[in-house]
Amino acid sequence: MAQDHHHEFTFIGIVIVIKQQLLNRIADKSAVIGIVGLGYVGLPLMLRFAEVGYKVLGFDIDPSKVEALNA
């Protein structure tokens, strides 16, 4: 039983570390942002993240949108 609690605390500690790493990457803009769907919401959101300095990957199932944005 005590062993189960040890694993639970270890998992929580790992989550806290990963959370802090993500927050650091967001703060220094080294995080890569992924946007799924490049429609009325996704495209402006993707552009705004890019404007403020993030690397952004956009995904859409419509090949014509992807081709137009890559042109």
C-alpha positions in Angstrom: 0.0 0.0 0.0 2.8 2.5 0.9 4.4 1.7 -2.4 1.3 2.9 -4.3 1.4 6.3 -2.5 5.1 6.6 -3.5 4.2 6.2 -7.2 1.4 8.7 -6.8 3.7 11.3 -5.3 6.3 10.6 -7.9 3.8 11.0 -10.7 2.5 14.3 -9.2 6.1 15.5 -9.0 6.7 14.7 -12.6 3.5 16.5 -13.6 4.6 19.6 -11.7 8.1 19.6 -13.4 6.5 19.2 -16.9 4.0 22.0 -16.2 6.8 24.3 -15.1 8.9 23.4 -18.2 5.9 24.2 -20.4 5.2 27.5 -18.7 8.9 28.4 -19.2 8.7 27.6 -22.9 5.6 29.7 -23.3 7.2 32.6 -21.4 10.4 32.5 -23.6 8.4 31.8 -26.8 10.3 28.6 -27.5 7.1 26.5 -27.4 5.7 25.4 -30.7 1.9 26.1 -31.0 -0.3 23.7 -33.0 -3.6 24.8 -34.4 -6.1 22.3 -35.7 -8.5 23.7 -38.3 -7.5 26.9 -40.2 -11.0 28.4 -40.6 -12.6 31.5 -39.1 -11.1 30.9 -35.7 -7.9 28.9 -36.3 -6.3 31.0 -39.0 -6.5 34.3 -37.1 -5.3 32.6 -34.0 -2.4 31.0 -35.9 -1.4 34.4 -37.3 -1.6 36.1 -33.9 0.7 33.5 -32.3 3.1 33.9 -35.2 3.0 37.7 -35.0 4.1 37.7 -31.3 7.0 35.3 -32.0 5.9 31.7 -31.6 6.6 29.0 -34.1 3.2 27.8 -35.2 2.1 24.6 -37.0 -1.4 24.7 -38.6 -3.3 21.6 -39.6 -6.4 21.4 -41.8 -8.1 18.6 -43.8 -8.7 21.0 -46.8 -5.6 20.7 -49.0 -6.4 23.9 -50.9 -6.2 25.9 -47.6 -2.8 24.3 -46.8 -1.5 24.9 -50.3 -2.7 28.6 -50.3 -1.0 29.2 -46.9 2.3 27.5 -48.1 2.4 29.5 -51.3 
